[in-house]
Amino acid sequence: MVLLECANNYFEQVNSEQIEKMQSDLQMPFHYLNLNPQQSILFFSEEPDGGWEAFGRKLYRYIREMWDQECFLAVSGEITPDCELYDAFAQTEQLMERRFYHTGNHVFLPFQEEQSEVLVQIDAEILIRQIQQDIRMKDLESLREHFDQFCEKYEHQTIFSQIYIKFMFSNLLKEIYDNLERKDERELDREIDALYHSSNMAGVIQAVRMGIERLETVFRADGGVAKRREVEQIKQYIRENYSDSGMGVDQLAREVGMTPNYLSSIFKKNTGENLSRYLKGFRMERAREMLENTNEKIGIICEKCGFVNVSYFCQSFREFFGISPQKYRDQGE
């Protein structure tokens, strides 16, 4: 059984002469059954030379060239006395669902392996949480990366229905709109409506990508003031906690709810200085002041400036000032 499907209502125009000509041209006898204006079935009593995949491509080219129609074909398994026609038809309908995922393919055959549904669901839940975090932290680079991974998980997973796929992607679109300060509910409704009317996976993905682009535009427009505020917040935290030996970029990123990479990026853009270098430089300035204004031992100053290793502290001080802490103090005296 070969199920044919056209995007328009072409099959209501097909007549017996066209079917007879197709049988003659293809040199392959079959029985024809019209289901509805968009679908028809061909029944074959034997397998064509070269197999069903090659014949399917040949049939597709014939319909496109002779009937000027873009058509999709789904081929059932062999129909035996133990296999009911209903089961064979259900198989072809399920195969035809793959046209939504495999954009560009026109011939779909049975017995193609699919990935485990459980594995896809588990991975998807992790990716959704990562995407939500990316949006909250305004990390657009990670957002795009995780969304690409999310698309890869579902692009060819025909074990899921179109409705399920559209539901998953529409939830991501809602998540994006929820984080737009000047969101328009009517615009969101139009976007989701367009997503649900997409005829293939590419259209669904594009609808969410457009939402990400809108989010990027808003973040860039509003991000300057917010980023400067977060950078000042980090500087203030360093001033108050520089003696904490456990403080580093990871801890600072948690303080402002960002990823370490994103925080380092905006700090560099706003100050022109590497965040790790800034933190070490601030500690070195405090150490220099203590050497000038106190009589505390080098080891105590080392601890108060957030260093646990005196040798590393001395090495860092020499790196910044070109002289050891003790010599600096002696010269000052």
Secondary structure as the mmCIF struct_conf table of DSSP 4:
data_model
#
loop_
_struct_conf.conf_type_id
_struct_conf.id
_struct_conf.beg_label_comp_id
_struct_conf.beg_label_asym_id
_struct_conf.beg_label_seq_id
_struct_conf.end_label_comp_id
_struct_conf.end_label_asym_id
_struct_conf.end_label_seq_id
STRN STRN1 VAL A 2 CYS A 6
BEND BEND1 ALA A 7 ASN A 9
HELX_RH_3T_P HELX_RH_3T_P1 TYR A 10 GLU A 12
TURN_TY1_P TURN_TY1_P1 GLN A 13 GLN A 13
HELX_RH_AL_P HELX_RH_AL_P1 SER A 16 LEU A 26
TURN_TY1_P TURN_TY1_P2 GLN A 27 GLN A 27
STRN STRN2 HIS A 31 ASN A 36
TURN_TY1_P TURN_TY1_P3 PRO A 37 GLN A 38
STRN STRN3 GLN A 39 PHE A 43
BEND BEND2 SER A 45 GLU A 46
HELX_LH_PP_P HELX_LH_PP_P1 GLU A 47 PRO A 48
TURN_TY1_P TURN_TY1_P4 ASP A 49 GLY A 50
HELX_RH_AL_P HELX_RH_AL_P2 GLY A 51 MET A 66
BEND BEND3 TRP A 67 TRP A 67
STRN STRN4 CYS A 71 VAL A 75
TURN_TY1_P TURN_TY1_P5 PRO A 81 ASP A 82
BEND BEND4 CYS A 83 CYS A 83
HELX_RH_AL_P HELX_RH_AL_P3 LEU A 85 MET A 96
HELX_RH_3T_P HELX_RH_3T_P2 GLU A 97 PHE A 100
TURN_TY1_P TURN_TY1_P6 TYR A 101 TYR A 101
BEND BEND5 HIS A 102 HIS A 102
TURN_TY1_P TURN_TY1_P7 THR A 103 GLY A 104
STRN STRN5 VAL A 107 PHE A 108
BEND BEND6 PRO A 110 PRO A 110
HELX_RH_AL_P HELX_RH_AL_P4 GLU A 117 ARG A 136
TURN_TY1_P TURN_TY1_P8 MET A 137 LYS A 138
HELX_RH_AL_P HELX_RH_AL_P5 LEU A 140 TYR A 154
TURN_TY1_P TURN_TY1_P9 GLU A 155 HIS A 156
TURN_TY1_P TURN_TY1_P10 THR A 158 ILE A 159
BEND BEND7 PHE A 160 PHE A 160
HELX_RH_AL_P HELX_RH_AL_P6 GLN A 162 ASP A 178
TURN_TY1_P TURN_TY1_P11 ASN A 179 ASN A 179
TURN_TY1_P TURN_TY1_P12 GLU A 181 ARG A 182
HELX_RH_AL_P HELX_RH_AL_P7 GLU A 185 TYR A 196
TURN_TY1_P TURN_TY1_P13 HIS A 197 HIS A 197
BEND BEND8 SER A 199 ASN A 200
HELX_RH_AL_P HELX_RH_AL_P8 MET A 201 ASN A 241
TURN_TY1_P TURN_TY1_P14 TYR A 242 SER A 243
TURN_TY1_P TURN_TY1_P15 SER A 245 GLY A 246
BEND BEND9 GLY A 248 GLY A 248
HELX_RH_AL_P HELX_RH_AL_P9 VAL A 249 VAL A 256
TURN_TY1_P TURN_TY1_P16 GLY A 257 GLY A 257
HELX_RH_AL_P HELX_RH_AL_P10 PRO A 260 THR A 271
BEND BEND10 GLY A 272 GLU A 273
HELX_RH_AL_P HELX_RH_AL_P11 LEU A 275 ASN A 293
HELX_RH_AL_P HELX_RH_AL_P12 ILE A 298 LYS A 304
TURN_TY1_P TURN_TY1_P17 CYS A 305 GLY A 306
BEND BEND11 VAL A 308 VAL A 308
HELX_RH_AL_P HELX_RH_AL_P13 VAL A 310 PHE A 321
BEND BEND12 GLY A 322 ILE A 323
HELX_RH_AL_P HELX_RH_AL_P14 PRO A 325 GLY A 332
#
